[in-house]
């Protein structure tokens, strides 16, 4: 009986100790993987925000340029309307 019991208990305790330490190791590896994933997600979103900021700056500059162009075209339009009114007045008098 002792020939069977001692090796069995030794194997059982060895496997229990191995399981205990491997459980802690696997938990630590899982936490490290989660941290790596979080770091990668933060890096991805930071790059996305930087890209969006660059695009927003470019869009703002484009809008400013278009507004200046709009003002210029409105001035030209107003000038043409005035010329047309003068032409109509001259044509009506003739």
C-alpha positions as CSV (number, residue, x, y, z in Angstrom):
1,X,0.0,0.0,0.0
2,X,2.8,2.4,0.9
3,X,4.5,1.6,-2.5
4,X,1.4,3.0,-4.2
5,X,0.5,5.8,-1.8
6,X,3.8,7.7,-1.6
7,X,4.4,8.0,-5.3
8,X,0.8,8.9,-5.8
9,X,0.9,11.7,-3.2
10,X,4.2,12.9,-4.5
11,X,2.8,13.2,-8.0
12,X,-0.4,14.8,-6.7
13,X,1.5,17.5,-4.7
14,X,3.9,18.1,-7.5
15,X,1.1,18.6,-10.0
16,X,-0.8,20.8,-7.5
17,X,2.3,23.0,-7.0
18,X,2.9,23.2,-10.7
19,X,-0.8,24.1,-11.3
20,X,-0.6,26.8,-8.7
21,X,2.4,28.5,-10.1
22,X,1.3,28.1,-13.7
23,X,-2.0,29.7,-12.8
24,X,-0.2,32.8,-11.4
25,X,2.0,32.9,-14.4
26,X,-0.9,32.7,-16.8
27,X,-2.8,35.4,-14.9
28,X,0.3,37.6,-15.2
29,X,0.6,36.9,-18.9
30,X,-3.1,37.7,-19.4
31,X,-2.7,41.0,-17.6
32,X,0.4,41.8,-19.6
33,X,-1.5,41.1,-22.8
34,X,-4.4,43.3,-21.7
35,X,-1.9,46.1,-21.0
36,X,-0.3,45.7,-24.4
37,X,-3.8,45.8,-26.0
38,X,-4.6,49.0,-24.0
39,X,-1.4,50.6,-25.1
40,X,-2.0,49.7,-28.7
41,X,-5.6,51.1,-28.5
42,X,-4.3,54.3,-27.0
43,X,-1.7,54.6,-29.7
44,X,-4.3,54.0,-32.4
45,X,-6.7,56.6,-31.1
46,X,-4.0,59.1,-30.5
47,X,-2.9,58.8,-34.2
48,X,-6.6,59.0,-35.2
49,X,-7.0,62.2,-33.2
50,X,-3.8,63.7,-34.6
51,X,-5.0,62.9,-38.1
52,X,-8.4,64.5,-37.4
53,X,-6.7,67.6,-36.0
54,X,-4.7,67.9,-39.1
55,X,-7.8,67.5,-41.3
56,X,-9.7,70.0,-39.2
57,X,-6.9,72.5,-39.6
58,X,-6.8,72.0,-43.4
59,X,-10.6,72.2,-43.6
60,X,-10.6,75.5,-41.5
61,X,-8.0,77.0,-43.9
62,X,-10.1,75.9,-46.9
63,X,-13.2,77.5,-45.4
64,X,-11.4,80.7,-44.7
65,X,-10.1,80.8,-48.3
66,X,-13.5,80.1,-49.7
67,X,-15.1,82.8,-47.5
68,X,-12.6,85.3,-48.9
69,X,-13.3,84.1,-52.4
70,X,-17.0,84.4,-51.7
71,X,-16.7,88.0,-50.5
72,X,-14.6,88.9,-53.6
73,X,-17.2,87.3,-55.9
74,X,-20.1,89.0,-54.1
75,X,-18.3,92.4,-54.6
76,X,-17.8,91.6,-58.3
77,X,-21.5,90.6,-58.5
78,X,-22.6,93.8,-56.9
79,X,-20.4,95.8,-59.3
80,X,-21.9,93.9,-62.3
81,X,-25.4,94.6,-61.0
82,X,-24.7,98.3,-60.7
83,X,-23.3,98.3,-64.2
84,X,-26.3,96.5,-65.5
85,X,-28.6,99.0,-63.8
86,X,-26.6,101.9,-65.3
87,X,-26.9,100.2,-68.7
88,X,-30.6,99.7,-68.3
89,X,-31.0,103.4,-67.3
90,X,-29.0,104.5,-70.3
91,X,-30.9,102.2,-72.7
92,X,-34.2,103.3,-71.3
93,X,-33.4,107.0,-71.8
94,X,-32.3,106.5,-75.4
